[in-house]
Structures are given as structure tokens and as C-alpha cells.
Amino acid sequence: MVALGSAGGLWYAWGRDLPSVSDLDVLEFSGQTRVYDRTGTLVGTLTPSLDSSGGVNRNLVPLGQIAAPLQKAVVTSEDRRFYEHHGVDYIGIARGLLKGLLKNDLEGGSSITQQVVKNTLLADLHAARTPERKFKEAVLAYQLDRTYDKQKILNAYLNIVYWGDGGRSDIVGAGTAAHAYFHKNAADLNLAESVYLATIIPAPNRRYKEFKEYRPLMKDLLARMVEDGRVTQAQANEAWKTPIYPAGWRIGWNDDGTVRSAILERPERLQENITAFEAQDGPKYAYQHYLQAVEKELLPIIGRKALYGGGRIVTGMSVPAQQAAEQASLNAQLPDGATLGIALVSPVNGEVLALVGQKLTGGRASDWNNATQARRQVGSSIKPLLYTLALQKGWKQSDTVLDSPLTNNDYQPQNYDGRWTGRYVTMRYALDHSLNLPTVRIGQEIGVPTFEAKLRELGLTPPDQGGLSLTIGTLEASPLQMAEAYAAFANGGLYYAPSLVRTVEDARGKVLYARPAPAAHRVWDAQTAFLGLDMIRGVVNDLSESQGGLATRALIPGWPVGGKTGTTNDIKDLWFAGVTPTVAGAVWVGKQDGGTLPTWAYSGVVPTPVWQQAVAGALQGQTPVRFQEPAGIAYRTIRQVDMAFRTAEADQEPVARDGSGQQGGFFTRRRPPAPESTPAPEPAAATQDATPDASTITPDPSTATPVEPVPADPTSTDSTVTDPGTVDPGTVTPDVAPAPDSTLMDTAPPADTVTPSTDTVPADSAIVDAAPPEALPTDQGTTDPSPAPNTGTPTESTQDPLPPDAVPPADQSTPAPTNEIPPLN
């Protein structure tokens, strides 16, 4: 009774949610389920696959096309009593343990049936040696043995066996292994080659590289095959003397079957053989990642038999967009060892237009789909979402935020180069230049919980206890998630969950699935969405590349474009996410294992051109359209930059903010600089970007130049700014506004520096050719004001280094060409 009770308890705890063994019955399916794009164009057929812990095998081979010697060698090597037990070989387990103890010769204890279960149905628990996994493995092995005959189980096993690392892709299944190691079909393997493949299964990567050391295992296996009656002694002797040449090896043989010499000359030959094998199928791998995503979306809805049993699937794919994204991946100039993910979606309803999950090279790519499966930190590409939230809360693009380190806070982020101006810069300027310190102050004032709630509305999952670092990019997301979040800028503030499939019919035309009409969730009101859109259009259009523009390479002739770059700590992840009126998309670039990229790689020159090529190709042939502007939008020219406002707020005075929640006028007041103060020389990037070229920008001569504020030293009673040369570089100037003083100069700009304009959308050409935003002004009557106390050389312009093509003044040096301001964890 106790035993029965224990068994019942185990079943109640672990046996009620077991996967179905019918998921392994894929070899009998036709593979003729046809997939169509949104216009009814045939784009491919779904190929049955077996997913295992070693990878995904789409080169499924029927047992009749696998050489009989390989079948026999694998059974003898892996499960000698395979045809006798009922899924679990208790005798084999005991024998393996005894042999291991007495002869130090470990023999596999798991049956072939158990290995099939472990590597497919229980792949998520594969690495865990737990009672739960063992219990489920035994139950499912017994069910599998009762449901299928031995030949089908063996066939499944031979299609999921991991046979080693092929370089760009894993070697999974007998079909791929035969081509990788011996450049032939699985049906053509001889006994010697079959025995070799069987002996390397337990540790393929090590045993492949040490041929001579593991050669004796082949003789042992041949002897056991003779014992089991699977081959004759004569066949075994002949196989032992048959020379074999695994890919990449140069081997010298003696007549008695012993090895005279063995040198591994070209291990890369494994991948070359796989590539040549896959090239035979040509178009089979076109649209690979989109079709795989279709499978993942439909499997839980209609099941494997309906999915692979023939029929018709209509998707939201756009063939021009998919082809353009794949071509962009092929053409992408990435750092060595890097890969990518591309996702393009329709802002109209959230349908996925294109997916590319890897850097394509012409052959079959890895099955891992970075476009949908990767979760990588997004860096500064998160900033527009925070800035738009501020706009929703009543902020304006022209409002100013202090660019200075935080005070009274353990979290101390920095701008990219560790420098800060100590001045109030407009939100537009801060986003154009991707400044971290103003961004964190915005997040401090808006509130992290409020920002987290907005991210969830946008389909994103904030990290636990992300804190203020969330505001500068510690969120992890996929390119598809970022594309859908950005799509809300282009459609008036609506979020749609991504979808790929419209309808599914079986082979007789019966509708198996019809997607409900996409449901929109409003995340921004239309005016807020448009204001946020105006800001990310500024990132692309406000600055030329020579002026330090971060995203100029996203420009698409004839089309309005908005977007934002992003880079994470140690240059591990590079992003660009952006929108046009009809396509939104995101591109991620990084190493699959999360390693660092070279210092020259930055987001403005690596993922941004990939995005541009993909989206421009998707738009090719379409008539350019403009973003739809809602009612109640007005434009004003603020410091030579056209900005959008709510009409009711367009002429309101900009507000100065420091993250504390206290607000001031357009600028705070500051004390005039000390007469003897000697400013530090400006760096090249600051000089280049801070002072617009007089030949291209002609300010209104009647406009007085305003003075930017400098944080005052609250401990000082002197009316002058402390000489920066006397300030300890390790100190942080407290973020405290000075008390009003009748002797202080009013630094607010004259009214005519805010120029009303007509309430129409400015032409794209006007945006593209606009002067650089808000070059920080100098004091009237002085050429170079005293800088604020700082931890480094102060700068009045972008904290991002110049792009490689920027030309600094001849007498100044160029900073290292690295783009984004990475978040600090």
C-alpha cells in the first residue's frame, strides 16, 4: 500500500503534465504543407523536424535510407537489448554499473528509447539529474515503446543523435553526419565507416580530434557485433582492415588495420562538407527563420499532424520585405564572430513582414532565431520610450534637463566619455546626442515604476529591480519586441502583439485556424505618439554625420524616417530600431555567446545600415507617404531646430528640470565667471559639434545669445564660479539650484528666440538639412566661458565621439569612433 501510495504521489506531482509521445511521429508526414505570403505568393513548404538538445534536424532520413551497418553498429554500441526490453533496460543499467565498477569501462545505461525521450520530449530537463526527470523519462519511454514499433523508435534516434560541432552548425542526425564525416549519403556508408560513427557518439568532439587514441574502440565494437550475431567474424575482420578517412584527417594505414600515422590537417572540412550538402537543396532554406517562426506559432494551436499533414497556410509575410532583409543580412559588414537579428513589422496591425535570425552566408543558417528568441540588453534604444512617457506627462521637447552627475545616490552612471557639462540641455538635444545623465534624471523624476508599467504595456518585460539603470537600457528584448514597441510611434500610439499567420486549411480545404482581427492596445494618445515620433525623427535628421549625427545612415531617400541607436556595456550589443509610415523594424548585432565586439564597432555604422537596406528594400516600389499628423499639433523653431508641440503648449515657457521634481524657468540663473578663470581646451568633438558652421547657419542677428547655467557650488558665498583648476577632480558638483540674487544676470533668452511657424508638417528635406540642434551658447561678451566643475574636461556638445567620416579641425585630435553611451549595470 505504501508503494502504491508513493507511486500515486509521484504521478500526481510529475505525471499529469507529460508531453505527448505523438510529437515524435513526424517521419510519416508529407512535408507538403504549403506556405503563402500576404498576397498569395507561394513562399515554401514546411519540413518536418525533430528538435533535440543537440539542435534541430530538418534533414530527416527514413530508416530505409540509412545503411543497415550503421543501424546495427548504433544498436550494439548504445543499447544491445533494444529489441528485447520495453523502453527501460533494467538489466542493461545493472550491467553498465557493474562493468564500470569492475573494469572501469563505462557502458551506457540509458536505452535508445530513453535517449529519444531525454533529448526531445524532455530536452528542457536534459541537463538535470533529478528524480523528476528520471521518473518522467521512464514513464514516457514505456509509453513510446507501446505506441511505436522498434524501427520507428530507432529511426527517430538516428535522426536526433548529436554527432559533433560542425563549425557554423551542429552535426545532428545520421544524414548530416554521413555527409560531414564522409561526404556521402547515409545509405552509402560501409561497415567500417558506420562503426566509426557509432564509436564517437558518446563524445564526438573529443573523439573526432583524437583518431589514433580511440581507434581501439572500433575493434571492441566489431567484436560485440559478432557476439550479438549482427555481423560475421569475416565481415568484422574485413571492416577492421578497411581504410577510412574522416573529413580533415590524413591517415596512413598498415595492411593489418593498424594506424601508421594520423594527422588532423583541416577540421574545417566538416563544415565545408555540410555546406556543400545543404547547397544541393538550394531554395530549401529561403525564408528559413520566418517559416520556423510560423511553425512555433502554430504548433500549440493545431499540433504537428495538422501542421505537417499537407494543406495551406497564409501568413502576413511580405516577400519584398523578407527578400530585402535577407539581402541586408548577406551584405552586412559585421565584426568578426558577430551575428544579427532583423525583424520588420507593419504598424497598421502588428503583422510580421520579415524575420532574419542570423547573419546569412549563402548556406543554411543556424536554427536559432535571434529575431524572435534572443533577449539582449537594448541600450540607448530604450530612451525614446522614456522621453515619450515624459511628453505624455506634460513635458515638452524644449524643456531642459541638467547634464550633471546624480547627487545623494549610490547609482552613478556616466556619459559615454565620462564628461558632463553641468548645463541644462533640451530634451531634444539630450536624445539627439544620447546623453545618459539627463536621461537618468528624466527617469528619476518620472519614476521607475511608472516607466516599468509603460514598458509592460509595450510588450516588454523589465528586469527585476532594474532601478534607474533601466532608463538607459538594461532591459532585455528581441528585435521583434522592439520593432512592435516602436511601431506605436508610427500608428498613432497603438500596440499590437506580433502575429505571423492569418489562416490555416487542411488538405481538403477545411479551415483549421483563422486569426482573430488584431486587437490594438492604446499606449500613447495620438498627440503624444506624434511628439515622440518627432523626437526620433530628430535623431535621424537633426545632425549630419560630420556633425556627430548618430543615425544618419538610416535615411531613406523620399521617405520620412525616425529611429534610435543603442549600445550596451563593453560593446556587447548594437541596436537600431526605427520607423517609417508603413514599416517598423529593429536590428540587433552581437556575438551569439555574448562576447564583446571591437572598439571600432558602434551602432551608427553597424546595425543602422542593415536596417536601412532592409527597410528601403521593403518600401521599394511603394509611393512615399507621410506620417499621419493628429489635430492639435503646432511647430516652433527652438534654437534653430523645428520641434513639434501640442498647440496649447507651443508658446509656453520651457521648464528646467534636474530630476528632483522641482521646476524652474527656461534656464536657471548663474553667477558670471571669474575674470581670471582659464577654461580647459575643448576636445575635437565638442568644437566640431558645439559651434555650428557660420556658412550653413545664420542666426537671427536680433537674437541675443542666451547663457547656459552652470551648477553653483552651494558651499561658496562668493559670487563667482570656482576656478575649475582648483576643484578636486574627484568631487561631484551638487545638483542644487542657486538662490535668487538681484545681482545675477538673467540668462533667459529673449522672446524672439522662440519663433512661431505655421502649423504644418515641415518638409522632410527641411528636416534633413536642418542646422545642428542647440549648439550650447557662450556668455555674451565672452568667447569661452568658464566650464562647470567636472570630473573631466567639460564639453558643450555631444558626448558621443565623431563618426569615422567626421572631419575635425586640423589642430585637434579625433576621439575613438565609438557611438553609443552604454548603460552601467
N, C-alpha and C positions, 0 to 999 in steps of 0.2 A: 504493500500500500504506500509505503514511504517513497519507493522508487517511482511508482505511478504518479504520486503527487509531485515529486521533483520534476519528472518529465513534463507533466502538465504545466508546472510553473515556468519551465523553460520555454514551452510552446507559447504560453500566454505572453511572456516577455519578448521573445525574439521571433516566434514563428508566424505571427499574424500579418506581417508586412513583407513577406518574402517576394522577391521579383518572380516573374513568370518565366518558366523554362522555355516557353514557346518563343521567347525573344531570340533564341538561338537558331530557330528554323528559318534561315534566310537563303539557304543554297538552292531551294526548290523554286524560289520566286523568279519571275521572268526578267526583272530588271528593265521592263519596258514602260514603266510609268513615265509619261511624257510631261515635261515642264515647259510652260509658256510664259512670256513676259506680258506686260500690261496691254500690249497691242495685239496679242495673239500670235506672236512670233515664237516658234519652237526654239528653245534655248538649251535643251538637253534632256537626258533621261536619268532617273535616279538609279544608282548602282547599289545593290545590297552590300552591306559591310558588316564586319564583326569588330566591335570595339573591345580592346583588351587593355590591360595595364601596360602592355608594351607599345601600344599605339593602335592605329586604325588600319585595317587591311581592306582595301577595296579591290584587290586583285584576287578575289576568291576563286579557288580552283576546285572543281568537283573531284571526288576521290578517284574516279576513273582516269583523271588526267595527272595523277601523282604516281610516280613509279612505285611498283609493288615492293622493290627492295627498300625504299625509304619508309614505307608503311611498316614493314617488318622490323627494320632496324630501330625505329622510334618506339614501337610497342615493346621490344625486348629491352631497350635501354630505359624507358620511362615507367613501364607498367607490365611486367611479364605475365601477370594473371588477369590482364584486361578482359579477356573473353570469358573469364570464369566467375568474377565477383559481380556484385550488384551495385556498383558505384563507389563503394568504400572497401578497400582491400585490407582487412584487419590482419591477415596473415602476412601480407607484404609489409605492413607497418612494423610488425614484430620482427620480421626477418631483417628489415633495414636497420632497426635499432640494435639487434644482436650483432649484425655484421659490423656496424660502426664501432661497437664496444670491443669486439674481439680482434678485428683485423684493421681497425682504423680506416675502413673503406666504406664511406657513407653511401648508401643506396637510397634513392628517392622513396619516401614513404607515401606521398600523395599519389592517388591513382590518376590516370589520364582524365577520368570523369571529374574528379575533384579539381584538377588543374584548370579544366574548362570553366567550371563554376567560379573558381577563385579569380581567374583572370578576366572574366566577362561579367557575370551577374553580380559578383561581389568585388568588383575592381576597386570600389571606394574603400573597402576594408582590407585590401590586399596586403598592405604592409603591417597590419595589426595582428599580432599573435594573441588573440583574445578568445575566451570561451564563447563569446557571441559569434565570432567569425567561424570558429570550428563547428559550432552547432549548426549554423545556417549552411555551411559548406556541406556537412554530412547529409542534412535533410534534402538540399537541392540536388546533390549528387544522386541520391536514391531516386528522387522524382525524375531526374534526367534519364537515368538508366531504365526506368519503367516506361518513359514516354517515347524514347527513340531507340532504334537498334544500334548495335555497336559500331557499325560502319559510319552512321551519321555522326556519332559522337567523335570517332576518330577523325573524320573529315573536318569537323569543327575545330578540333585540337590542332590539326596540321595547318589550319588557316589562321590561328591566333598565336602560334609559338613565336616568341621573340628570339630572333637569330642574330642580334647584334646591332651595332651602331654603323649605319652606312654613310655617315658624314652629315649631309643635309637632311636625310630622313632615316628613320629606323628600318631595320630589315625585319618585317613581320610576315609570317606565313611561308609555306613551302614554295609557292610560286615565285615570290620575290627572292627568297634565299637561293633557289636554284640559279636564277639569273645573276644575283650579286656575286656568288662564290664561284660559279662555273660557267656563267654566260650561256645558259641553255634552259629549256623548258623543264619543269618538274617531271614531266613524263619521260624525259630522256636521261635521267640520272642512272648511272650504273651502281652496282653494289658497293664498290669502294667509295664513291662519292657520297652515297647515301649513308654509309657508316660514319664517314667523316662528319656530315651534318648532324647526325644523331649524337655523336660524342661531344659536340661543342654546345649543345642546348643548355646544360647547367650553368655555364659561364662563357658565353660566346665571345665576348670582347677579349678576355684574357687568353682563352684557348686558341683563338684565331692568331694572336700575336706570338704564340709560343708553340709552333707546329711540332718541332722536334721533341719537345718535352712531353707533349700529350699524344704523340704517335702511338705509344703502347696501349692506350685506351681503345684504339681501333681493333687491336688484336684480341683484347679481352672481350669486346662486344661481339666480334665474329665468333669467338668460342662459345659465348652464351647463346647466340643464334643457332649454332649447331646443336647445343644441348636442348634447346626448345623445339628442334625439328623444323626451323624456319628456313634454313639453308643446309646444304650438304657440306661435308668436310672439304670436298673438292672445290666447291664454289667459294668457300671461305679462304682456302689456300690461294686460289686464283685472284680473289679480291685483294688479299694482302700484298701480292706481288704487282698489282696493277698501279702504275704511277698516277698520281693525281696532282693537280696544280691549282690550289685555291687562288683566287684573284690576288694579285700583288706579290705572290711568292715565286722565287726562283729556287727550285729544288733539284738536287742531284740524287738519283736513285741507284741502289745496288740491285743486282738480279734477284737477291733473296727477299726483297721488300723492305730492307732497312734503308735508312736515310743517310746518304753520304754527306750532304750539305743542304742547308735551308736558310735562305736569306729573304727577309721581308723587305722588298725594294719599293713597292708602290701601294701602300694601304689605301690610297685614294681610289684605286681601281674598283673597289667595291661600289662607291658612289657613281663612278663612270658607267659601270655595268647597269646599275639601276636606272640611271638617266637614259641610257640607250634603250633599255627595255620599255620605259614609260613613253619614250618618243614614238614608239611603234603605234601607240594609241592616239597620238595627236590631239584632236579636239576633245578627247575624253575629259581633259582637265580644264577646259574652258569654263569659266564661271564657277569654278570649284567651290569657293568659300560661300558664295550665295546659295548654291544648291545644298551644301551641307547645312547652312542655317535654315533652309526650308525644311530639311529632314528633322532638325531639332525642334522646330516649331510644331510640326505635325505629328511626330511620334507619340506624344502623350495624348493627342486628340483622337487619332484614328487607328493607331497601332501599326506594327510592322507589316502584317499581312496585307492590309489595305494600302499601306504606303508603297510597297514594292510589288503588289499584285497586278500591276497594269492600271491604266486609267489616265486621267488628265488633271494636271494641277495648273491653275492660273495664278500668277504672282504679281506683285507690284513692281518687279524689276523693270528698269529702263535699259534696253540693250545699249543705246548710245552712252548712257552714263556708266554702265558696267564695263564696256569696252574702253572707255576713256580712263576709268580708274585703274584697270589692269595695265593699260599702256603707261599710265603715270607711274605705276609701281615698277614696271620693267625699266623705265627711263630714270628712275630715282637715283640720284647721286648720294649714297649714304656712306657714313664712316664704315670702315672695315668691321665686320661682325654684327652690324646693325640690321634690323628688320623693321617692318612697319605694319600699320593697320589703317585702312581707309573705310569710312562709312559716309554715304550720301543719302539724304532723305528728302522727301517732299514736305515743305512747310504746310501744304494745303491740308494733308490728312495724316502725316506721320509715316506714310508708306516708305519702305526702304527701297531706294532706287539702285544702289550698288554697294557691294561689300568686297573688299580685298583684305585677306587676313595675314599676308606675308609679303616680303619682298620677292617679287616674281623674277625668275631667271630663265624661263623658257620651258623647263620641265615641270614635273609635278611638285607643287609646294607642300610644305608641312601641313598636316590637317589642323593644327592649332590655329584658331581663327582669332587673331589679335583684334579684329574689328568688333567682335562681339564678346569674346571670352576674356580678354586681357583686362586687368584692373590696375591701372598705373596712376601715380600722382599726376595731377593735371597742371601744376604750376600756375603761372600767371593767367592762364586761360580761364580761370575761375573769376578773375577780378571784375569783368563786365557784369556778372550776375550780382555781385555785391554792390557795384556802383548803381545798377538799375534798381536794386532794392532801396538804396538811399534816395534815388529820384522818386520812387513810389512813396517814400515817407515825406516828400515835400522839399527835398534838396534840389538844387539847380546845378547844371554843368559849370556855371560861373562861380559857384560857391568855392571858397578857398579852404585848404586843409594844410595844417602845419607839417612841413617836411623836417622832422626832428626826431631823435630817439625818444622812446617812451620813458616816462619818469614813474617812479614808485611801482615798478612792475618787474617781476622776475624774467618775463619773456622779453628778450632784447633782439628783435630782428634788425637787419641792416638793409640798406640799399645795396645794389649789386657790388659797387666798388668800395663799400664801407664808408662812403662820404655822405654828407647831408648838408643842406643849405641853411637850415634854420629859418626858412621863409615860408610864407603861405603861398601855395600854388593852387591853381584852379583844379577842380576835379578832372576837367578835360585834359589839362597838362599832365596830371599825375597818371592818367590812364594811357595817354599817348606815349609817355616815357616809362611806363610800367614801374613806377616808384613804389617801393614796399612800405616805407614809413607812413606816408599819407594814407595808403590803403588800410594798414592796420588800425590807424586812428579812426578811419571811417567805420571799420568793423567794431571798434571799441565803443563808438557812440551808438551805432545801430543795435548792437548786442549780438553775441554769437548765437544764443538760442533762436533769435529771430531769423538769423541767416540760415541756420540749420533747417528750420521749418520750411523756408523758401526752397532750399536745395531739395528737400524731400518732395515738394510739390513738382519739381522739375525732373523727377525720376531718378535722383541721385541719392546716394547713401553716405551721409557724413560719418567720419570716423568717431569712435567713442572718445570723448574728452579731447577733441581736437583743439579746442581753445582758439586763441587769436591766430594761430598758425593756419587755421582753416581758411582765413581770408586771403592768404597768399599761396594756397594751392596744395595743402596736404590731403585734400580729397582724392580718392582713387576712383577712376571711372574708365569705361571703354570708349573708343571713338564713337560707337553708335549712341551711347548715352549722351555724350557731349554734343553730337550732331542734333539730337532731338531737343536738348535743352536750349541750344542756340536757335533752333527753328522758331521758337516763340518770339524772337526779335522780328522775324520776317512776316509773321501771320497775324500780327495784332495782339499778341500776348497769350496764345493758346498752346497748351502742351498736349501732344498726342503720344500715347505709348507706341513704340515701333511695331510694325506688322509687316510680314512678307507675303502671306498667302491670302488670296481672295476667295477662291473656290477649289474644291476637290471633287472629281467624279470618278466612279469606278469604271471598269472596262465596258460595262453595259450602259453607261451614261447616267447612272443614279448618283444624285448629289450626296456626297458623304459629309461635306463640310462647306459652309458658306459663312464667311467672316461677317459679323455684325458691323453696321456702319461705325466707323471710327468715332469714339467718344472724346470730345475735347474737354479739357480742364483749364479754366482760365487762371493763369498765374500772374499776369500783368493786365492792368487796364490798357486800352488801346493807346492812350497818350503816353503812358509810362514806357510801354514796349517801343514806341517810336523814338522816345528820347534816348533810351538805351541803345537802339539801333543807330541813332545819330552819333553817339559816342564811339561805337565800334567802327563806324564808317570813318570817324576821325583818325582812329589808329592806322587805318589803311591809307587815308588820303591826306592827312594834315601835313606830313613831312615827307620830303623826298628821301631817297636812300642816303644821299650825300649829307643830308641834314640830320641823319640819325633815325630815320623812319624805321620802325620795327617790322612792318608788314607790307611794304610797297610791292613786294613780289607777288602779292595776292591779287593785284589789279587785273581785271579782265576788260579789254577794250570794249566800250559800248555798254557795259553793264555796271550798275551800282553794286559795290562790294563793301561789306563790313566784316571785321573779324579781329581775333586777338591771338597773339603768340603765347607760348608757355614753355618754361624750362624748370626743371627741378634740381635739387641739390646735387652737386658733383656731376652735373650734366648727364643724368641717367635717362631722362625722358624729355623729348622735344615734341611740342604740340603746335598745331594751328587749327583753330575752329572758326568757321565763318559762315556767312550767309549771302545769298543773292535773292531776288524776289521769288525765284522758283526752285532753288536748290540750297539746302543747308548741308554742311558737312564738317567732318573733323578728320585730321590725320595725326597719328602718333608715330614717332620714330624712337627706337631704343634697342637695346640688346635683349634677346629673349630671356637671358638669365639675370637681367637686371644690372649688368656691369656698367661702368662709366664709359662715356664717349670722349673723344679727344677734345681738347680745349678750344679748337677752332670751330667746332660744331655748335651752331646756335639756331634757334627756332626760326629766325627770319630767313635763313638761307638753306635749311634742310627740309623740314616738312612743308613750309609755306609754298615753295614752287610745286611740290607734289599736289597739294590742294588745288593750286591754280590750274594745273594741267588737267586734273580730273574734272573739276567743275566747268572749266572752259569747254572741255570736250562734251560734257553733258549738255551744255547750253548751245552747242553748235547747231546751226540751222533754225534756232528759235529767234523770233523777233524780240529784241530787247524791250523790257518793260521796267517801270519804276516801282519802288516800294509804295504801297498804298498809305497815304498820309491821312490820319484821322482828323476830324474837325478839332478846332481849338489849339492849333499849333502856330506859333509865331517864331520869327528868326531875328536874332540880333547879332551884330558883329562885336565881339568882345576881344579886345587886344588882337585885332586883325584876324580873328577866326570866326567864321559863321557858326553859330550854335542854335539849336532848336530849344524852344521853351514852351511851356503851357502859356497860352495867350495871357491869362490872368497874372502870370508871374514874370512875363518877359521884361517888364520895366522895374521890377523890384530890385532893391539894392542887394548885391551878392553878400553872403554871410560868411564870416571867417570862423572856422571850427578847428578845434585841437583834439577832439576825441573825448573831451570831458563832459560834453553836453552843454557847455556854456557857449554862447554865440556872441559874435561881435559884428562890426560893420564889414565893409569890403576888405579893409586891411586894418590890423591893429596899428597903434602908434608905436614909434620907436624913437629912441634918443638919437640925435645926429652923431656921426662918427667923430672920434677924436681927431684933431687936426694932424697929429704926428703918426697916426696909425699907418703901418705899411702892409698892404694886403699881400697875401701869398700869390704867386703867379698862377694863372688859370691853366688847367690841363687842356690838351688839344680838343677833346670832345666838348668841353664847356665853351671854349672860344668859338668853335665851329657852330655850335647849336644855339648858344645864348645870344649871339649878336646876328640878327638877320642881315643878309647881303643888301646893302643900300641900293644896289642896282635892281633888285627884284621887289623890294618893299619900300614904299614911300608913305610913311605915316602922315596923318593929317598934321600940317605944320602948326595948327592951332591947338593941338592936343598936348597938354603938359605931360611929361613923363612921370608916372607915379613912383613912389619909393616903396620897395618891399620891406616888410617888417623883419626885424632881427630879434630873436628871443633875448630878453633883457636878463641880466644877472640879478635875481631877486635879493641877493645879499649885498649888493652895491648900492650906495646912495649917491654916487657920482652920476652926473647927467650925461656922461659919455660912454660909448661902448668900450668894454675892456679890450685892450690890445690883444689880438689873438696870439701874439708871440709870448705873452705872459701867462697864457692859460695852460693848465696841465692837460696834455692831450688825452689823458685817461678819464677826465671828467665829462659828464653829460650835462649839458645846459638844461636846467629845469624848464619844463613847459609851463611857464606862468606868464600871463599877460601883465604888462606893467600898469601901474595905477595911472589914472588920467593926470596930466600935467599941463598947465596952461602954457608952459614954455615949449612943449613938444610940437613939432611940426606936423600938421595934418597931412597924412600921406594918401588920403582917399583921392582917387583920380577925378578930374573934372567930369561933369555930366556928359560932355560931348565925346568922351571916350567910349561910351556905350551908344552905338549907333543903331537906331531902329532901321529895319529894312522891310521890304514887302513880305507879306505872309504867304510866300510861295516857296516850294522846294527849290533850293539853289541847284543850278545845273551841275551835273557830275563833273564836267570839265572845270567848273569853278572850284569845286571841292578839291579836285586833284591838284589844281595849280595854286591852291591857297597858300598864303605865306605861312612860315612855321609858327606854331602856336606859342603865344606868350613868352617871348624872349624876356627873361626877367630884367626889369628896368634898373637903371642905376640912379643914384641920388642926383637931383637937379644941381647942376653946378659942379659936379664931381665926375671924374672919368671912371674911377674904380672904387666903389665903396668898401669900407672895412667889412670883411666877412664875419659871420657869426662865429662864436667859439665852436670848435668842431673837433672831432676825433681824427680828422684827416683834412686834406686840402679841400676847402669848400668849392662848390661848383654851382653855377646858376642855371644849368640846363640839365639835359637828360643824364641820368646815372648809367644808362646803357652805353657801352662802347660803340664807336662808329662801326658800321658795316665795312667789310673789306674794300668796297669800292669808294668809300668816302675819302675825300682828299683834304687832309688837314693843312693848316698853314705851314709854309715851308720851314719855319723856325720852331715848330713844335712836333713832338713825337705822337705817334698814334697808339692808343691803348690796344690791348689784345682784343681781337674781334670775337667777342663772346656776347650774346644778345641779352637774354632774359635776366631778371632779378630773381634768383631761386629762393624758395621759402626755406626757412630754417625750422627743423623739427624740434 
